[in-house]
C-alpha cells in the first residue's frame, strides 16, 4: 500500500514565524503535491513537483515555497506565516506515468496561525 | 480554463436510501480525465474512480456507480442502499492537457451524511 505521511496532524504557529510542513511517500512516486483545503473552496493546488529539485506553481503559490531534495520528501514552507494561511494542508503523491494518475493523499496537517 | 461544479453542498439521507452526487465540468480539452475521491471524517482522501473522456460506459463497483455523459458534461456518482460508513465528503475532479495532466482541478465537494 502507498503510504503518504505528514509530519504533524495539528500545528499552531504565531504570525511571522517560518513554518515547515513535511511530507514523505514510500512508493517511489515521481509526482508530489501540496494542497490547501478550506470550507466551501475545496482543494486548491499550491505547488507540485514532478522530479527531485523540480517544482511548478499551482493555483495559489503566493506566500509559500517548496523544497524537494529527495524523491520521497516534499516540504512546504511558509516563509512568514499569516492568519490567512490558517487551513488544512494536504500532501499527495502520484506515480507519474505521463498521464493523469490517481493521487494518494496523506492525513493532512491542520495549521492554525495566531 | 478547467472547472468542476458540485452544486450540492450537503446531502442527508436515511440509511438504505439511494443517493446521487452531481458533478458538472467545463474544459476545452478533447481528451481529459475525471475522478471521484472520498474524504471520510478521518481526513485522508481516498481515490474511488478515474474515467477518461473516450470511455462513456457507466461503471459499477458494488453499491457505487458512475454515470458519465459528455453531452451534458456530467459525471454523477450514485450510492445504492447507503450505509453510515458512506458518510464523507466526496470530491469530483478533472485533469487534462490544458492544465497539465498531472494537475487536477477539484470541485468544492459534497458532504454526505447517512443517518442510521
Interface residues (C-beta under 8 A of the other chain):
Chain A: X31 X35 X40 X41 X42 X43 X44 X45 X48 X50 X56 X58 X88 X90 X92 X94 X96 X98 X99 X100 X101 X102 X103 X104 X105 X106 X107 X108
Chain B: X9 X33 X35 X37 X42 X43 X44 X45 X46 X47 X50 X91 X95 X96 X100 X101 X102 X103 X104 X106 X107 X108 X109
